[in-house]
Amino acid sequence: MTVKSSTACAIVLSAVALLSAVPASADSTDEAFIAALTKNGISITDRDAATALGQSVCDGFDRHEKSSFLAMKLMTASGLSLKQSSYFVGVSVSAYCPEYVGKTDSSTRWLNPGPPLM
C-alpha cells in the first residue's frame, strides 16, 4: 500500500467513524459550514461526509497536527486544490473547534509568491 493510499484510507476511515457518531439531523452549525464551503466554490456532493470530514480536522488539531499538514492530507484525499483544502480547514475550525482559531501555522506561506523583483 502506498503512502498516498494509506493516507486516503485513514481519512476515509476517520470520516466513517465520525459519521457513526454524528446525529442524523443537521444542525445550524452544519448548515453554516456547508453554506460557507459552497459559497466559496467547494461543491459538496455528500453533506454528511463533508461535515464528518470537517469535524475530523478538529481531531487532527487535537493530535497536535499542523494546519498545513491537515490541508495537504485533505488535498490528497479529496482532490481539492491546496487553496480549497486550506479554506476547508479554516471553515472547519470556525465551525467545529473554535478553540483552535488563531492557532494555525503559516508553514504554507512559501506557496504564496512574493512581490515582483524589479
N, C-alpha and C positions, 0 to 999 in steps of 0.2 A: 504494500500500500504506500503510495507516495505521500509526501508531507502535505501537498495541496489537498488530496482526497481525505487525508486524516483530519485536517482542519475543517474541511467541509462537513465531514461526518460528525465531528464534535459539535459544530454549530447546529446542525440539524437535530442531533440528539438532545442538545440543550433546549432547543426550541420545542421539541416534542415533550420533554419533561415539563417545561413551563406551561405548555398547553393544557396538560392534565391538571395543573394547579390553578389555572385561570378560570374564573367563573364564566359560564356560557353567555351571560348577558354582558353587553358592552356598557361601560360607564362613561361619564363625561370626560375623564382623563383619556381613555382610549379613543374617543371620538375626536378630541382635540389633537391627539398625537397623529392620527390618520389624516386629519384635515391639514395639519402643518406639513406633512410629507407630500400630500397630493398638491397642495398649493405651490410647492417648490419643485414640481416636476418629477417626483418619485411616484411612479404608478404602483398601486397596491392591488394585487390580484387576490390575496388571501389575507383578510383583515386580522383574523385570529393569529396566523403565523407571524404577521408583521408586529403585532403588539407583543407576542411572546418573544420575538427576536429583540424588540426594544427593551423589554424587561431583562433579557439576558445580558444586555450591555451593562446594566447595573451589577449583575453578578460578576462581570469582569472587573469592574471597579472594586467590588468587594474583595476580589482576589489580587488587588493592587496592580492590575494590568494598566498600561498607559493607554490614553485615548487614541493615540496614533496606532498602536498595536490593534486595538479593537476595531478601528476603522479599516485597517488593512485586512484583518480577518473577515470582516463583513464584505469588503470589496471582493475578496477572493471567492467567498461562498455565494454571493448574491448576483454578481455581475454588475453591480453599481459602480460608477466611477469613484475615484478617491474623494472628489468633492462631495458627491452624493452620500457616500458612506460616512464621511466626516460629519455632514449635516445630520444624517440619521443618528449618529452617536450623540450629537448635541441635543437633538429633539428628545431622544430617549432619556437623557439626563434631566432635561427640563420637566418631562412628563412623569418619569417613574422614580428618579432618585435625585431630587433637588439638593440633597446634602453634598453632592459632588459638583455642583455649579461653581465655576471658578477654580476648580482643582484639576483641570485638564492640562495636559502638557502641550508644548508647541514644537514637538520634535519633527513635525512635517513642514516646518517653516521653510526648509531648503527647497520644497517644491514650488514655492512662490518666487517668480523672477524678481530680481532687484531692479532698481532704477536703471535706465539705459546709461551706458558708459559713453559719454560724449565729451 
